Amino acid sequence: MRCGATLAAMNERLYTDLTGWYLLLDPTEDHHEEATVFAAALRSAVVGDCATLLELGAGAGNNAHFLRDSFACTLVDASPDMLALSAARLPDCAHLLGDMRTLRLDRLFDAVLIHDALSYLCASADLDATARTEAVHLRPGGAAVLSPDCVRESFVETCDLHAADDGDRALRTMEWAFDPDPSDSEFRTDYSFALRRGAKVEVVHDHHRCGLFSVAEWVACLQGAGLIVELRPRPLEGIEPPHGYWDQLLLARKPMESM
Ligand SMILES: C[S@@+](CC[C@H](N)C(=O)[O-])C[C@H]1O[C@@H](n2cnc3c(N)ncnc32)[C@H](O)[C@@H]1O
């Protein structure tokens, strides 16, 4: 099912023809601690029942894998391939094709989560539109967690190597994040994937456009959507410096008196 007026154009090969390799690059078990922190932040902020969760840009379902026992999860993603991967793994969650900037489900949730998919918002208008989507889908007293991988204050150029094996398949990756023009709101992440099946190795380049915004810009877009914002610590265990990750997350509450 497709929801929302427009859908982001999926130019990233990781979310199209390379989705079958995604879990070798980003294994589910790496998300346990973070998902636990997201759930605790939501439970501490939501007034009343905290039972229904909408995740935007849910990808392969690595957060929902740990959240689905405590929340009825609705997972939205703009990539049909990522959505299919998640739906095959998490058949007990609802899956919907949609763009976080334009999605309108005509339904309210206790909680909304957006994790690293926030990296793909490249213009401040995208931030504002996504904040509106969150506000529109939260019931009064509900709360949202937004966890951008990095903010302008935390960004540093990085080059990381990843390796994972799965039977006769193996993946070796160089992930290079850099900012060619610090005066604009974007940086680049370029991936060089070496994909091995048996004795055959294919090398693929994948280019991702990512957004870079200050903490003040994130807070302002959420406040502009009528949400009350606070910052909470985000665990970065296992991530060794130098890295550009932001060690906080945004917790946004919808006031009880709204709507
Ligand atoms: C890094 S992956 C998410 C991974 C997810 N946290 C997980 O661990 O499975 C980013 C996801 O954001 C999705 N995405 C990018 N832009 C989007 C948009 N505008 N609306 C919805 N999803 C989007 C991509 O299709 C991709 O699945």
The ligand as a Gaussian input file, in Angstrom:
#p B3LYP/6-31G(d) Opt

LIG

0 1
 C       19.750000       3.717000       6.852000
 S       18.227000       3.109000       6.257000
 C       17.246000       2.833000       7.709000
 C       17.633000       1.741000       8.438000
 C       16.782000       1.416000       9.631000
 N       17.045000       2.307000      10.736000
 C       17.199000       0.032000       9.957000
 O       18.114000      -0.108000      10.762000
 O       16.667000      -0.890000       9.383000
 C       17.418000       4.587000       5.733000
 C       16.031000       4.325000       5.205000
 O       15.399000       5.580000       5.000000
 C       14.546000       5.428000       3.898000
 N       14.185000       6.776000       3.432000
 C       14.986000       7.718000       2.882000
 N       14.291000       8.842000       2.619000
 C       12.998000       8.594000       3.015000
 C       11.817000       9.368000       3.011000
 N       11.800000      10.622000       2.545000
 N       10.676000       8.809000       3.511000
 C       10.683000       7.524000       3.976000
 N       11.789000       6.756000       3.997000
 C       12.940000       7.281000       3.530000
 C       15.351000       4.605000       2.926000
 O       14.546000       3.992000       1.953000
 C       16.015000       3.605000       3.876000
 O       15.262000       2.430000       3.986000

